[in-house]
Amino acid sequence: KKKARGENVGSDSLLNKKDIALIILNSDYANCDRKASFDDLPRVSEDGSMMRKMLNGYETKMIDNVANILNEVIDFKRKHTLDKSDIGRLHFHFSGHGINNALIFIIEEEKFKAIASNTRTKKTDTPVGE
């Protein structure tokens, strides 16, 4: 079959698959063990609305104020494994506090290379960039 002008060549493989998304929105830190470290985030719900619009057509699970994110991810995976979902695209989104005020150490020479290459991404071996 000849592809229409501008059509993605690899898109046929996604036609019969479903797109799924897990969106976690943590805005309320009132019951957090480290409440003194974290302020509530009043605009997280707006992130959720924007993500739902952006992911129009996706089967979306949106959860507010999750205490154990890993358990939610495992449950999401389990659900789609048990129902034998044929997944085309998977999107994970988290809005909330990560590591509060994390500092990322960058070797001076790497910093200048990154600036010269016009890249904004730093590859690291740890989640917080150390």
Secondary structure, DSSP 8 states (H G I E B T S, - for coil): ----TT--GGGGGGTTSEEEEEEEE----TT-TTGGG----TTHHHHHHHHHHHTTTSEEEEEES-S-HHHHHHHHHHHHHHTT--EEEEEEEEES--STT------HHHHHHHHHHT------SSTT--
